[in-house]
Amino acid sequence: MESMFEHDLAVIFIRLLAAAFLAGAIGIEREVKRHPAGFRTHMLVGTGACLVMIMALFGFQDYLLSNNDIVAYDPSRLASYVISGVGFLGAGTIIVQGASIKGLTTAASIWVVAAIGLAAGAGMYIPAAFTTFIVLLSLMLLNKVDRLFRPFSAPTSITVTMHKYAGTLSGIIQALENHKVLVSKIKEQKTEEGKDTRIFTLQVEVPQSVEQADLYDALYSQSGTIEVEVTMTIT
């Protein structure tokens, strides 16, 4: 009985370390790109999910043996609660800024990290490792392939501060349209009385071929422009 316990303990440690390593590898990629959920978050989610799966498989053995005639036990029930519950954590990484939505990819990576942890906890090392490889491939390389299918970037926010009497909004819009930029929404921010400035926030879609530096040059070349801020969505 003692040797069986030692065997189970070794298996448990190996599965926890495998989950932590695989989930941490995905977290490092998110950390490098400075996303809210990085290395520690992904590693904790994967390890925690692994522990839940281990608890489902090993945690109730004594109780099941002593009540084998009256208990019908399904270890997958705990795993299902992890998959549904981790969605709340992923939702916390999603940020909505006007027409822009950030963090969807990070939320998806947290969800799949939980599944990787469950697979490692169940002893399915090869599927867990192969899934980790697919996730890392999609995060690091496939974003470049994705751009081939999208003529425009994700919604981009442009804030332009200009002199009240020197610049015109029509000039700003014309400069953007010259670069084939689609303007979907325009909002003027309120400024304090007595200030000779106007601030406009434009929600736009920028062609993939247009560099961010080109947008700055085009907008700063307009008469009356004081400051330009371009915020591109990163998933």
N, C-alpha and C positions, 0 to 999 in steps of 0.2 A: 504493500500500500504506500509506503514511504517513497520507494523508488518510482512508483507511478506518479506521485505528487511532484517529485523532482523533475520527471520527464515533462509533465504538463507545465511546470514553472518555466523550464527552459524554452518550451514552445511559445509560451506567453510573452516572454522577454523578446524573443526573436521577432514575433509578429508586431509587437509595439515598436521596436526599433525600425523594422521595415516600413511601417506606416509613417513614422516620424521622418525617415529619410526621404521617402517618395513625396510626401506632402510638403516637406521643407524645400525640396527641389523646385516645385512649382511656386512656392512662396518666394524664393530667391528671385525668380524672374519678375514677379510683381513688385518686389522690393526695389529692384534695379530701376524699374520704370516709375518709382515713387508713387505707388497707389496706396490708398488708405489701409487696405489689408495686405500685409506683406509676409515676410518669412515667418515670424512668430505666430501670426494669426492662422496661416495655413497649416503650420506644423501642429498647433494645438487642436485645430478642428480634426485633422486626420488622425492624430493620436487618440483624441477623445472618442471618435467614431470607432476606432479599432478596439478601444477598451470596452465600449458597449457591446461590440460583437463578441469579444472574448468573454464578457460576463454572461452573455446569452448562451454561449457554448459550454463554459466551464463553471459558471457561478452557481448553478442549481443542481449539480450532479448528485450531491448527497441527498437533497430533498426528493429528487426524482427516484433515486434508488430505494428510498424508504417508503415512497408512496406510488410505486410504479403501477399499482392496480387501479388507482383512482385519478391519476394526473395524466392529462394529454397536453404535452408541452410543444410549442412551436417557437424555436429560437429566432425565426425571422421577424417576429412581431416587434422586438426591440429595434431591429435594424430599420423597420419601416418608420418608426417614430423619429429616428435620427434624420432620415431623408426629408421628412416633412418639416421637422423642427429647425433644421439648419437653414431653411429658407428665410427665417426671420433675421438671421445673422447676415445673410447675403443681401437682404433688403436694406440693411444699414449702410452698405457701401455704395448704394445707388443715389446719385445726386442729380436733382432736376434744376437746371438753370435756364429759365425761359424755354426756348425751343430745344435746348441741348439736354441730353441725358448722359451722364457719366457713370461709369462703374458697373455696367451690365456684364462686361467680360469678367471683371473681378468677382462679381456675385456668382457667375456661372462656375468660375474656377473653385470657389469655396464649396459649392454644391458637389462638384465632381471630386474634390479632395475628400469630402466626407464619404463618398462611395468608395474611393480608393482605400480609405481607412477601414471600412467595413470588409472589403475584399481581403485586405491583409489580415484582419482579425479572424477571418474564416479560413485562413491558410492558403488563399488563392494568390500566391506570390506572382506567378507569371502574368495572369490577367491584370493584376494591380500595377506591375511594372510596365506592361505594354500600354495600359491606359495612361500612365504618367508620361510615357514617351509621346503618345498622341497629343496630350494636352500641351506639353512643352513645345512640340512642333507647331501646333496651331497658334500658340501665343507668340512665339519668336519669329516664325517664318510665314505663316499663312496670312498674316495681316497685309503683307506685301502683295500676295496673290489676290486678296480680297479687293484691293484697289483697282485691279484690272476690270472688275465687274461693276465698279461704281464710277461714273463720269465725274461725280462731285464728291467732296469730302463730307464728313458729318457736319451737322449744323454748327456754324461758327458765329461767335459774337464779336462785333466790332464797335468800340466806343470811341467817338470822335469829339474832342473838345475844340471849339473854334470861337474866334472873335464874333461878337454879336452882330457887328455891322460890316465886317470885312469879308466873311465867308457865307456861302449859301449851301443849303442841304442838297439842292439840285445838282450842284457841282460835285459833291461827294458821291451821289448816286450815279452820275454820269461816269465818274472815274472808275467806279466798281463795274459798271456795265461794259466799259471798254475792255475789261479783263474777263468778260463773260461770267461775272459773279451774279448770282440770282439773289435778289433782296426780297425776303419774305415778310419782314416785320420791322417797323421803325418806331422808336419811342424816344421822346424828348424828356430828359430829366429836369426836374425843377432846380433852379439855381437861386441863390440868395439875391434879394433885391439890391440893386446898385452894382452888381457884377456885370461886366461887359462880355460875358461868355455864354455860350450855349453848348449843351452836351447832348449828343444823340447816341442812342444804342441801336444798332442794326443787327438783326438776325439774318444771316446770309448762308448760302451754299457756294463753296469755292471749288472751281474745277481742280482736279488732281494735278494738272499741269502747271498751275499757278503757284509760285513760291511765296512764302509769307513776306519775304523782303520786298517783293514786287508790290504787294499791297501797301506796305508802309510807304514806299517811294511814291506811289500813285496818290495816296491820300495826303501825304505831307506836301506834295507839289501843288495842292489846291490852295488858293488864296484864303488866308484867315485861319488855317489849321494850326492849332497850338499843340495838341497831343493826340496820339492815336494808340489805342490798345486793342490788340487782336487776341482773342482767346479761342483756340481750336480744341475741339473735343478729342480726348484721348481715352480709348476704351481699354 
